[in-house]
Amino acid sequence: MRSVKIYSTPVCVYCKMAKKFFAENNIQYEEFNVQEDLKARKEMMDKSHQLGVPVVDIDGEIFVGFDRGGFAKALGIK
Amino acid sequence: MFDLIIIGGGPAGVAAGVYAARKKMKTLLIAGELAGQSVVSADIHNWIGEPSISGLDLTEKLEKHLRSYEGRGLDIKLDWVKSVSKLGPIFEVKTPTETFQTKTILLASGSKRKRLGVKGEDEFDGKGVAWCSICDAPLFADVPVAIVGGGNVALEAVLDLEKYASKVYLLVRGNVIKGDPITQDKISKLSKVEMIYSSVVEEIYGKEMVTGLRYKIGTNSEIKELSLGGVFIEIGAVPNSDLVKDLVKLNFYNEIEIDHQTQASSLPGIWAAGDVSNCLYKQNNISAGDGIRAVLNIYDYLHR
């Protein structure tokens, strides 16, 4: 089972686009709201070395921003 | 062989796609995303027909309209274009994995964010230097931030950040704000916001994250400083015209020079619309109209 995590803020447009992409491709994901969850925010910054959302972690591969091609490759979606 | 390949998925590209499909032109639209720069707008008040709509909702409406023609003469590919070349009377368009041939091309590739070009901008990119105010504003809660710019996008960033930051400085290069007076009025009532006119950013600095920036006022040599948790850069855009820079005439700003009656570029067979062109006003409504004008002219060109 793949592990997909998204670190997001509620208003973030590219987070919404990423979640829409996962939903369309039936990918389950775990979401962390880094606006309120400071522990998750730290985790996100440790992983991505930056402060900007979304950050997506697919089995340890870290993406900053909405990267349709990168997500598809990491998830094996054609 | 396509009649038309549209490059770009913002308002110009989408409007062109709808009209091309209705004209039954064999069309391929290639875009990284079916979204324009306004996708990150919290609230758009000037898209005609919608008193108020978010950038994401507008984007989804445009996509829905375009996709209603998908497969009916219109193909859509979400990918980036690697190259455009002229092959005798036709054109070849390459993505990283595919090659397509077409009789005509409409460049609707928009523009990308302009950078300040100062020390610290790259080093602290994502570490306090930010580009999407609506995305990242909540992460700057209770810290002072600066927004560099004076156009509508900069003013929108003020509104996004004012909700969270402890203080918002707007660093305007000129002595007036170019953004819409109606938004300026709104901002002038916000006590957290301070405008600094005639300001020229010299450097962004910090340790692990941004801690401040240095700037000058006008031609004064005195360096001033602001302590900050974040810097949002909203100073305009540069056109995505690299793909055709060796094929068509560009102006000083690297915008594609067009015939404003037809949207045709200097090279027969290539048209341009929206922010990548040298149209005077960069607006969603105008881009949509310009994309349509281009397609109608392309239709005439193919049928003359």
HADDOCK unambig.tbl for C-alpha pairs under 7 A between the chains (distance, minus, plus):
assign (segid A and resid 9 and name CA) (segid B and resid 135 and name CA) 6.71 0.50 0.50
assign (segid A and resid 11 and name CA) (segid B and resid 134 and name CA) 6.45 0.50 0.50
assign (segid A and resid 11 and name CA) (segid B and resid 135 and name CA) 6.14 0.50 0.50
assign (segid A and resid 12 and name CA) (segid B and resid 134 and name CA) 5.98 0.50 0.50
assign (segid A and resid 12 and name CA) (segid B and resid 135 and name CA) 3.85 0.50 0.50
assign (segid A and resid 13 and name CA) (segid B and resid 40 and name CA) 5.97 0.50 0.50
assign (segid A and resid 13 and name CA) (segid B and resid 56 and name CA) 6.70 0.50 0.50
assign (segid A and resid 13 and name CA) (segid B and resid 135 and name CA) 6.31 0.50 0.50
assign (segid A and resid 35 and name CA) (segid B and resid 138 and name CA) 5.66 0.50 0.50
assign (segid A and resid 35 and name CA) (segid B and resid 139 and name CA) 5.90 0.50 0.50
assign (segid A and resid 50 and name CA) (segid B and resid 126 and name CA) 4.86 0.50 0.50
assign (segid A and resid 50 and name CA) (segid B and resid 127 and name CA) 4.92 0.50 0.50
assign (segid A and resid 51 and name CA) (segid B and resid 126 and name CA) 5.34 0.50 0.50
assign (segid A and resid 51 and name CA) (segid B and resid 127 and name CA) 5.49 0.50 0.50
assign (segid A and resid 51 and name CA) (segid B and resid 128 and name CA) 6.78 0.50 0.50
assign (segid A and resid 52 and name CA) (segid B and resid 126 and name CA) 5.78 0.50 0.50
assign (segid A and resid 52 and name CA) (segid B and resid 136 and name CA) 5.83 0.50 0.50
assign (segid A and resid 53 and name CA) (segid B and resid 135 and name CA) 6.38 0.50 0.50
assign (segid A and resid 53 and name CA) (segid B and resid 136 and name CA) 6.35 0.50 0.50
